[in-house]
Amino acid sequence: MPGRPFLEGDAVDLCAVAEDDLDVLRETLNDPAVWPSLSGHEPLTERQEREWYEERASAENGDVNFVVAVDDQPIGGVGVHGVDDTDGGAEVGIFLAAEFWGNGYGTEAARLVTDYAFAQHRRHRVVARVFEGNDASARVWEKLGFELEGTHRDEVFVDGDYRDVRYYAVLEGEWDGEN
């Protein structure tokens, strides 16, 4: 069960990642419905998840990671990467367990983490990547006011195929946080 919310929304909360969350996060990342949208290539082991927690989620390395929780239940993760970038940019990424798709949780979590990147880390530009075939993710970023800036053709190899990656971004002066 996630700890106390760090950021609270109407339907979701963003909480610091705790050891108790690792099993749910690993199971979600290993779900065949989820991993192809994240460029997963191999199953994530318990040891790998623990190493990620110890080396990345708990470190001061320019990344900030949260557990997405609904009613104190972890349903996925969201992160801001590059908060120490000297050019003022950051990348946000999100994943949710498949059974929670289509409820607006991803949109709210993405809004909260984007607000956080601008307000707490003085980012000037926030970027999100969307893999070809993940139209629901593209709709999240578009709904929040991110602009499609370009497509990198055949950028990733996932599930036996090369896939395009669409890059979305929003600048701090464009962000209203209301969408």
Secondary structure, DSSP 8 states (H G I E B T S, - for coil): ---SEEEE-SS-EEEE--GGGHHHHHHHHT-TTTGGGGT--S---HHHHHHHIIIIITS-SSEEEEEEEETTEEEEEEEEE-TT-TTSEEEEEEEE-GGGTTSSHHHHHHHHHHHHHHHHH--SEEEEEEETT-HHHHHHHHHTT-EEEEEEEEEEEETTEEEEEEEEEEETTT--S--
